[in-house]
Amino acid sequence: MPRDLGLTALSTLSRLERAGPQRLTDLARVERVAQPSMTTLVTNLERSGYAERKRGHNDGRVTLVAITRRGSAFLAERRQAGAAVLDGLIAQLSDDDRAALVAAAPAIDRLRALVARQRDQATAEGASQ
C-alpha cells in the first residue's frame, strides 16, 4: 500500500463508492476544494489504482471519476482497521459508558444519514446549475 491518504482523498473515495461515478467539478465542489486541487488528488488516486476516469454513458465528452475495486478494498481495509482500534478502546470503558454508546447509536446513525443527504443534495443542486 502507498502512504496513507489524506482526509479529502478518503472522503472523495468514500463518496465515489457511495454515490457512483462523479464529474471532477462536482467532486471539487462537494469536497470544497479548488478544481486544480481535485484534479491533482484524482490523478494521485489513479496512480495508486484507487480511482479511474471514464467516459459518460450518455455523453462521451463527459469524463467521470469512478472508484476501482482496489479503491473499494482499500476503504474496506481502512474501515476494518479503524473498527479494530475502536473495539479495543471501547473494551476499556466501563459498563455504563458502553451502555451509553449503545443508547446513542441510533441518533448517531440518523445524524450520519442527514449529513449524507445534505451532501447528496449539494451535488444534485450543483449538477442542475
C-alpha positions, -999 to 999 in steps of 0.1 A, spaced: 0 0 0 12 35 -7 15 60 22 -18 68 40 -42 91 22 -54 124 34 -89 132 47 -100 147 14 -88 118 -6 -105 93 17 -137 114 16 -136 115 -22 -131 77 -24 -160 72 0 -182 95 -20 -174 77 -52 -182 43 -35 -215 56 -21 -228 78 -50 -211 62 -80 -191 80 -107 -189 117 -105 -177 147 -125 -145 161 -113 -161 196 -109 -189 181 -87 -163 163 -65 -143 196 -61 -175 215 -51 -187 189 -26 -153 185 -10 -148 223 -10 -115 223 -28 -104 241 -60 -108 222 -92 -70 221 -98 -66 206 -64 -92 179 -71 -75 172 -104 -42 166 -86 -60 144 -60 -78 123 -86 -45 119 -106 -29 106 -74 -58 82 -67 -55 70 -103 -17 64 -98 -25 44 -67 -51 23 -86 -79 35 -64 -98 56 -90 -102 58 -127 -116 82 -152 -143 70 -175 -164 85 -204 -200 93 -196 -226 68 -208 -249 94 -223 -223 119 -234 -189 107 -245 -175 142 -240 -181 140 -202 -154 125 -180 -164 108 -148 -143 97 -119 -151 62 -105 -137 41 -77 -119 9 -87 -121 -25 -70 -87 -17 -54 -101 16 -41 -131 -2 -25 -108 -28 -10 -86 -1 4 -116 16 20 -128 -17 35 -93 -23 50 -92 12 65 -127 7 80 -118 -27 94 -86 -13 110 -105 17 124 -132 -6 138 -105 -28 155 -90 2 172 -124 14 184 -132 -21 197 -101 -21 217 -108 13 232 -145 5 239 -134 -26 257 -116 -3 282 -147 16 290 -170 9 320 -202 -10 315 -222 23 320 -201 40 293 -206 11 268 -244 12 275 -244 49 268 -227 44 235 -253 17 226 -281 40 235 -266 68 214 -260 47 183 -295 52 167 -292 90 170 -257 89 155 -269 68 126 -297 94 119 -272 122 121 -249 104 96 -278 99 72 -287 136 75 -251 146 66 -251 122 36 -284 135 24 -271 171 27 -240 162 7 -261 144 -20 -285 174 -23 -255 197 -27 -242 175 -55 -277 174 -72 -281 212 -69 -246 217 -84 -253 193 -113 -285 212 -122 -268 246 -124 
